[in-house]
Amino acid sequence: MEISPFNENRLGWMAATFESVSDIVFIADLEDRFIYINPAALKKLGYTKEEMLGKTAEMIMSPNNPRHLRQEMLDATLYPPYGWEGEVINLTKDGKEYQAHLKTALVRNKRDIPIGMTGISRDITEKVKARQELARYAKKLEEVNEMLHRTQHQLVRSEKLSAIGILAAGLAHELGNPLAVISSLIQLL
């Protein structure tokens, strides 16, 4: 089968794209063994191409992922809906964990026969940290807001009691004046 100049050019562009993107791009066979890993993946993970080719994605998945996550990802990729998307914890060669957003898809040939799987992954560690920090701030804000509501209730209650005290003093004064006059007149009588 001869490749036309147009298709050859297109393949060259696709290969150059995979080689130059900063996201991790991999292609695996139907048994989940790596058959292609782009330079960004090798740089991020710390492995050589020789160390990764032929190995499964299990080598880069942290044991801190949910227990059945890998099988769930494989099932969703190999069977309908023929793709998976979500967050995973990956592991570099030196044991460092990082959060990644991963999207997988089933690869089919021109006759629509499955021939492999592909995945694109992006390091989202900083985004996850920011999300966790935001959640901590939100919780702290809720606590402060609750404390403000309690303080406001106490202040309103205190103001009410103060107003009642002023009213009572004024009432006592207003009642005291006529009573003093009556008392004086009674003494005169």
C-alpha positions as CSV (number, residue, x, y, z in Angstrom):
1,M,0.0,0.0,0.0
2,E,1.5,3.3,-1.1
3,I,1.0,6.4,1.0
4,S,0.0,9.5,-1.0
5,P,2.0,12.7,-0.6
6,F,-1.0,14.3,1.1
7,N,-1.4,11.4,3.6
8,E,2.4,11.4,4.2
9,N,2.3,15.1,4.9
10,R,-0.7,14.6,7.2
11,L,1.0,11.8,9.1
12,G,4.1,14.0,9.5
13,W,2.0,16.8,10.9
14,M,0.3,14.5,13.4
15,A,3.6,13.0,14.5
16,A,5.1,16.4,15.0
17,T,2.1,17.5,17.0
18,F,2.3,14.5,19.3
19,E,6.1,15.1,19.7
20,S,5.7,18.8,20.5
21,V,2.7,19.2,22.8
22,S,3.3,19.7,26.5
23,D,0.6,17.3,27.6
24,I,1.3,13.7,28.1
25,V,0.3,11.6,25.1
26,F,0.4,7.9,24.9
27,I,-0.9,5.1,22.7
28,A,-1.3,1.6,24.0
29,D,-2.3,-1.7,22.4
30,L,-5.5,-3.4,23.3
31,E,-3.7,-5.1,26.3
32,D,-2.8,-1.7,27.7
33,R,0.9,-1.9,26.8
34,F,2.5,1.3,25.7
35,I,3.5,1.5,22.1
36,Y,4.1,5.2,21.9
37,I,4.9,7.8,24.5
38,N,5.6,11.4,23.6
39,P,8.7,13.4,24.9
40,A,6.5,15.4,27.4
41,A,5.5,12.1,29.1
42,L,9.1,10.9,29.3
43,K,10.2,14.2,30.8
44,K,7.3,14.4,33.3
45,L,7.6,10.7,34.4
46,G,11.4,10.5,34.4
47,Y,11.5,7.2,32.3
48,T,13.2,6.5,29.1
49,K,11.3,5.3,26.1
50,E,12.8,1.9,26.5
51,E,11.7,1.6,30.1
52,M,8.1,2.4,29.2
53,L,7.4,0.7,25.8
54,G,5.7,-2.6,26.3
55,K,4.8,-1.9,29.9
56,T,1.2,-1.2,31.1
57,A,-0.1,2.1,32.5
58,E,-0.1,0.4,35.9
59,M,3.5,1.4,36.2
60,I,2.6,5.1,36.5
61,M,-0.6,4.8,38.6
62,S,-0.3,5.6,42.3
63,P,-1.5,3.0,44.7
64,N,-3.4,5.9,46.3
65,N,-6.0,5.9,43.5
66,P,-9.3,4.2,44.2
67,R,-8.8,0.4,44.1
68,H,-10.8,-0.3,40.9
69,L,-10.0,2.9,39.0
70,R,-7.7,1.3,36.5
71,Q,-10.1,-1.4,35.6
72,E,-12.9,1.1,35.4
73,M,-10.8,3.2,33.0
74,L,-10.0,0.2,30.8
75,D,-13.6,-1.0,30.7
76,A,-14.9,2.5,29.8
77,T,-12.3,2.8,27.0
78,L,-12.5,-0.7,25.5
79,Y,-16.4,-0.9,25.8
80,P,-19.1,1.7,25.4
81,P,-18.8,4.6,25.9
82,Y,-15.3,4.0,24.4
83,G,-13.6,6.6,26.5
84,W,-12.9,7.7,30.0
85,E,-12.3,11.1,31.5
86,G,-11.4,12.1,35.1
87,E,-8.7,12.7,37.6
88,V,-6.0,10.2,38.6
89,I,-2.9,10.2,40.8
90,N,0.1,9.4,38.8
91,L,3.6,8.4,40.0
92,T,6.9,9.4,38.5
93,K,9.9,7.1,38.3
94,D,11.4,8.7,41.5
95,G,8.1,8.0,43.4
96,K,6.7,11.5,43.3
97,E,2.9,11.7,43.0
98,Y,1.0,14.3,41.0
99,Q,-2.6,14.9,40.1
100,A,-3.5,14.5,36.5
101,H,-6.6,15.0,34.3
102,L,-6.8,12.0,31.9
103,K,-8.9,11.5,28.9
104,T,-8.8,8.1,27.0
105,A,-10.3,6.9,23.8
106,L,-10.5,3.7,21.8
107,V,-8.5,3.9,18.5
108,R,-10.0,2.2,15.5
109,N,-8.6,1.5,12.0
110,K,-10.3,2.5,8.7
111,R,-12.5,-0.6,8.9
112,D,-13.7,0.5,12.3
113,I,-11.9,-2.3,14.1
114,P,-10.4,-1.5,17.5
115,I,-6.6,-1.5,17.3
116,G,-5.5,0.3,20.5
117,M,-6.1,3.0,23.0
118,T,-4.9,6.6,23.4
119,G,-4.7,8.9,26.3
120,I,-3.9,12.5,26.9
121,S,-3.0,13.6,30.4
122,R,-2.3,17.0,32.0
123,D,-0.7,17.7,35.3
124,I,-3.3,19.5,37.4
125,T,-1.5,19.3,40.8
126,E,-1.5,23.1,41.2
127,K,-5.1,23.4,40.2
128,V,-6.1,20.7,42.7
129,K,-4.1,22.5,45.5
130,A,-5.8,25.8,44.6
131,R,-9.2,24.0,44.7
132,Q,-8.4,22.5,48.1
133,E,-7.1,25.9,49.4
134,L,-10.3,27.5,48.2
135,A,-12.4,24.9,49.9
136,R,-10.4,25.6,53.2
137,Y,-11.1,29.3,52.8
138,A,-14.8,28.7,52.1
139,K,-15.0,26.6,55.3
140,K,-13.3,29.2,57.3
141,L,-15.6,31.9,55.8
142,E,-18.6,29.8,56.8
143,E,-17.3,29.5,60.4
144,V,-16.6,33.3,60.5
145,N,-20.1,34.0,59.1
146,E,-21.7,31.8,61.7
147,M,-19.8,33.5,64.4
148,L,-20.9,36.9,63.0
149,H,-24.5,35.8,63.1
150,R,-24.2,34.7,66.7
151,T,-22.6,38.0,67.6
152,Q,-25.3,39.9,65.8
153,H,-28.0,38.0,67.7
154,Q,-26.2,38.8,70.9
155,L,-25.8,42.4,70.0
156,V,-29.5,42.8,69.0
157,R,-30.5,41.1,72.3
158,S,-28.2,43.4,74.2
159,E,-29.6,46.4,72.4
160,K,-33.2,45.3,73.2
161,L,-32.3,44.9,76.8
162,S,-30.6,48.3,76.9
163,A,-33.7,49.9,75.2
164,I,-36.0,48.2,77.8
165,G,-33.7,49.5,80.6
166,I,-33.9,53.1,79.2
167,L,-37.6,52.8,78.8
168,A,-38.0,51.5,82.4
169,A,-35.8,54.3,83.7
170,G,-37.8,56.9,81.8
171,L,-41.1,55.3,82.9
172,A,-39.9,55.3,86.5
173,H,-38.9,59.0,86.2
174,E,-42.3,59.9,84.6
175,L,-44.2,58.0,87.3
176,G,-41.9,59.4,90.0
177,N,-42.6,63.0,89.3
178,P,-46.5,62.9,89.8
179,L,-46.0,60.5,92.8
180,A,-43.6,63.0,94.3
181,V,-46.2,65.8,93.9
182,I,-48.9,63.6,95.4
183,S,-46.6,62.6,98.2
184,S,-45.8,66.2,98.9
185,L,-49.4,67.2,99.0
186,I,-50.3,64.3,101.3
187,Q,-47.6,65.5,103.7
188,L,-49.0,69.0,103.6
189,L,-52.5,67.7,104.3
